[in-house]
Amino acid sequence: MPVTQLLSEPEAQDAYLFREGTHSRLYDLMGCHLLKEGGARFAVWAPNAESVTVVGDWNHWSGDADPLVPSADGTGIWQGHVPHAAPGQAYKYRIRSRFGGYTVDKADPFAFCAELAPATASRICELSYEWNDAEWMATRAARNALDAPMSVYEVHLGSWRRREGRFMGYREIAHELAAYVKEMGFTHVELMPVTEHPFYGSWGYQTTGYFAPTARYGSPQDFMYLVDHLHQNGIGVLLDWVPSHFPADEHGLAFFDGTHLYEHADPRQGFHPEWNSSIFNYGRAEVRSFLVSSGLFWLDRYHLDGLRVDAVASMLYLDYARQHGEWIPNRHGGRENLEAIDFLRTLNRAVYREHPDTITVAEESTAWPRVSRPTDMDGLGFGEKWNMGWMHDVLAYMKEEPIHRKYHHHKMTFSLVYAFHENFVLPLSHDEVVHGKGSLLGKMPGDQWQQFANLRALFGFMWAHPGKKLLFMGGEFGQRREWTHDGELEWWVCDLEGHGGLQRLVAQLNRVYRGSPALYQQDFSAAGFEWVAANDADASVFAFLRKPRDGHPPLLVVSNMTPVPRTNYLLGVPLPGFWSELINTDAVEFGGSGWGNLGGVEAAPVRSHGRMHSVCMTLPPLSTLILEHRPS
């Protein structure tokens, strides 16, 4: 009788989906699960093992006490009941391979929690928690919609704040982070990876625990409390998630059962030369099921509102970071990683099928087409994509001395050539303030006043530009030193005039942004944007309209990227009446010089820029103005 006929229907279905690469909830079957009758059930995938035993605190790490048996379904899963296992105990799998007698102790790939680093064992735990975020969960579809405001605060928990030099726990940081993010007006936080990782200096991007929040800051329930508390304060939570590579630490996924199980065996496919790490074998169905289950797990069990998928470009290209002869072409002779493309589509279909009120965001740095288009339109299926080109171009422009900016004018306008090809997020992320790149403020030219004025003008331009917003922590108050994961942000500088003014500006930008549908409703449609002055390179002035739906009046945005005030500057506007200043980044309250238009300007029936009316304005030095129309 075939093996599948010996299995119950649910078990047979699980085995089928696992081997098909589409199982999205393996964490319900694999790993360690406590049983009502006592002890725990263990299950681990090790198809090339000769034997597998569970070693842990209860059996004094004896390799003979608690053997597992291979499943009869041919999946390569070993499982068994361990009667003396109890909550809180540490454990590993002792795997003896069929090849060369290789024996190793491995952490559980599906563990829900782990020992505190540098210890590397898994811990037995359960995930019960009483959630109090029902209101958020009932309304988050509208909050995460593409036509909703999204202003994201990117956070590394270990270095945002500390207490007397130590890490703050998930529960401890929850209240301070929620209060601060709410005060600053951000809609979401994005957590740099909190999936368990052995090396703190990897910032979480070298993950070993794809189902475990790092123990550095507390238990799984503590992390749930953090998410819950943010939700209760109206703040969404995105997780930076890394399905692109994993570290080669002995206790982790690498060479798991004496074979290259999770990674490619050939280093031209399975080794990442930039990060000295292993690359998942996306062509293996069981690996795809593992990764899809990990992505869904954080949405299922931790109520997270979305995944920011790291290093997508490294997944899409077989020759990423490789020289000629260091990579293997696909079956068509091309450089595209067809298996990774299939995995990403499978992942996104699963996320939007199971949690249509969440969002996936791709960190993808190339011109790969249709990243944020549905899979049935030949897209990758992401909801949004980071606009890395915009980030590179605007920072390159802002680094220039203002006198030279007229020669680089196109760097600020080029993004509008392709702005609506994808659903873009505009990031000023952690990547731009590490590895010798300096801080955002430090990139700005000029004396101290001009540096702050430049950064204020950039933030004003960014918040008005089509696309959702993301800002890495510390940028909102102009931290001067480059970010480091050791220690905390330079909070003390917020008491200084320039830094405090910048912080107040970001809070005001978020308030105006969230209160102005013109700035977010049509982020991903050309109907939401119109140039007024795109080519005044000599004055380094940019002016455009942001338009909401339903024919409501647009906002006028004007940036002057030189320290020279521009008086009597004529700009065509679509409507007569009074144009009131919502934002003036040069206002005294933000640390500026106070140039402006005394609150607004009246449009006159004078033709300009192809329009029947115009406003004659004063453009403050190094500034961005946002004006709304008020009928006379």
Helices and strands as residue ranges (DSSP letters): H 3-6, H 9-20, G 26-28, E 31-34, E 40-45, E 49-56, G 57-59, E 69-70, E 77-82, E 90-97, E 103-106, E 113-114, E 122-123, H 134-143, E 151-155, H 157-160, E 162-163, E 166-167, H 170-184, E 188-191, E 195-196, G 200-202, E 209-213, G 215-217, H 220-232, E 236-241, H 267-270, E 271-272, E 277-278, H 285-302, E 306-309, H 312-316, H 338-354, E 359-362, G 375-377, E 384-386, H 388-399, G 402-408, H 410-413, H 415-418, E 424-428, G 430-433, H 440-443, H 448-464, E 468-472, G 475-477, G 491-495, H 497-514, G 517-519, G 526-528, E 529-536, E 541-546, E 555-560, E 566-573, E 578-584, G 588-590, E 600-602, E 613-619, E 623-630
